[in-house]
Amino acid sequence: MKFKARPDIEANPPVLVNLDVCDLCGACLGICPPDCIVIDRLSLKIIGEDCINCGFCIATCPIEALRWNEDIKSVKVEEHA
């Protein structure tokens, strides 16, 4: 079995960023195994389709600007040959 992301994963990523709290420190960038966090001058974004739901970014954020998106549920699908 494989896990497949929902079609709306980009609009509804597994990890949410509170941009009012995030100070763009970059602590989460180096800890992300799939390197799916992008930071620019104005915001931090999670590339949802690459996120493996490890939670390292959430645990590493020193100001708790990241949190799980409670609306996301992983969907199991069987891989067909």
C-alpha positions in Angstrom: 0.0 0.0 0.0 1.1 3.5 -0.7 -0.2 6.8 0.6 -1.5 9.2 -1.9 -2.0 12.9 -1.3 -5.4 14.4 -1.7 -6.0 16.3 -5.0 -6.4 19.5 -3.0 -3.2 19.1 -1.0 -1.6 22.3 -2.3 -4.6 24.4 -1.3 -4.8 22.4 1.9 -1.3 21.4 3.1 -0.7 19.0 6.0 1.2 21.7 8.0 -0.2 25.2 8.4 2.0 28.3 8.9 0.7 31.1 11.0 2.1 34.0 9.1 1.2 36.5 11.9 3.5 34.6 14.2 6.3 33.3 11.8 9.3 35.5 11.9 11.0 33.6 8.9 13.9 32.5 11.1 14.4 29.4 9.0 14.8 26.9 11.8 12.4 24.5 10.0 14.3 24.6 6.7 17.3 22.5 7.7 15.2 19.9 9.6 12.8 19.0 6.8 13.7 15.6 5.3 12.1 16.1 1.9 13.1 19.8 1.8 9.5 20.9 1.1 9.7 24.2 3.0 10.2 27.3 0.9 10.9 30.7 2.3 11.0 34.1 0.6 11.1 37.6 1.8 7.4 37.7 2.8 6.3 34.2 3.7 7.1 30.6 4.5 5.3 27.9 2.5 5.0 24.1 2.8 4.9 22.2 -0.4 2.1 19.9 0.6 2.5 17.2 -2.1 6.2 16.7 -0.9 5.4 16.7 2.8 5.9 13.3 4.5 4.0 14.3 7.7 7.0 13.8 9.9 6.3 16.8 12.1 10.0 17.8 12.5 9.2 21.4 11.4 6.4 21.7 14.0 8.7 20.4 16.7 11.6 22.6 15.7 9.8 25.9 15.4 10.9 28.0 18.4 7.8 30.2 18.3 5.1 27.6 17.5 4.2 29.2 14.2 3.6 25.8 12.6 0.8 23.3 13.4 -0.9 20.3 12.0 -3.8 20.9 9.6 -6.6 19.0 11.3 -8.7 18.9 8.0 -6.2 16.6 6.3 -6.5 12.9 6.4 -4.2 10.6 4.5 -5.9 8.4 1.9 -4.7 4.9 1.5 -4.7 3.6 -2.1 -3.5 0.4 -3.5 -0.9 0.5 -6.2 -2.0 -1.4 -9.3 0.4 -2.9 -11.7 
